[in-house]
Amino acid sequence: GAVVSQHPSRVICKSGTSVKIECRSLDFQATTMFWYRQFPKKSLMLMATSNEGSKATYEQGVEKDKFLINHASLTLSTLTVTSAHPEDSSFYICSAKPPGTSGRPHQETQYFGPGTRLLVL
Amino acid sequence: AQTVTQSQPEMSVQEAETVTLSCTYDTSESDYYLFWYKQPPSRQMILVIRQEAYKQQNATENRFSVNFQKAAKSFSLKISDSQLGDAAMYFCAYMSGGGTSYGKLTFGQGTILTVHP
């Protein structure tokens, strides 16, 4: 099956610093990756869509200058939380979608990374 | 915009019994996909089952099956012969089949399932 990794799994940083989270598709090329944010016992909220070689598309209410997304290759997308503050503490999850194939069913499946727990002190 | 509603914040079931988790959605689209994801305490999202809206037949994956009622915009998940490992938070999710929202998942609020031995 398709595997997506995230690094780091958890990070603690001081307020005002920047933190980079990596999302990698290990055994497939992902033309599109998605970044989600999840609060404890809550649902996943889509933050942005990351397309390889182009600018990310941010959802309404998400600060693009705060959450920088780079999708430099078909297997790697990064999320940088700039000037992090305690309210940015959360669980960040990425997902990756393989490119379309002749068979419809599987191209719609997204594969999720294990998530990154960010704590800003 | 599409919305997904899970009206059961918590459900419980005895081991080996059957439980049904509810999900309704609102959309004006005709082409879309519906998913159930499981999130155990590890917080890794795991795909449980997938349904294409253009298919009338309900999807089935081993002990997991769905009741897809397109006209009613309902997509419930039935777990048969519940096992302790089924305990998790379950999310219902919607994805557009095309357009600018293609690929984006909209999740419901989630249902925490407890399995009693």
Interface residues (C-beta under 8 A of the other chain):
Chain A: T32 F34 Q38 K41 K42 S43 L44 M45 L46 T49 F91 I93 S95 K97 R104 P105 E108 T109 Q110 Y111 F112 P114 G115
Chain B: Y33 Y37 S42 R43 Q44 M45 I46 L47 R50 E52 M89 F91 M95 G97 G103 K104 L105 T106 F107 G108 Q109 G110 I112
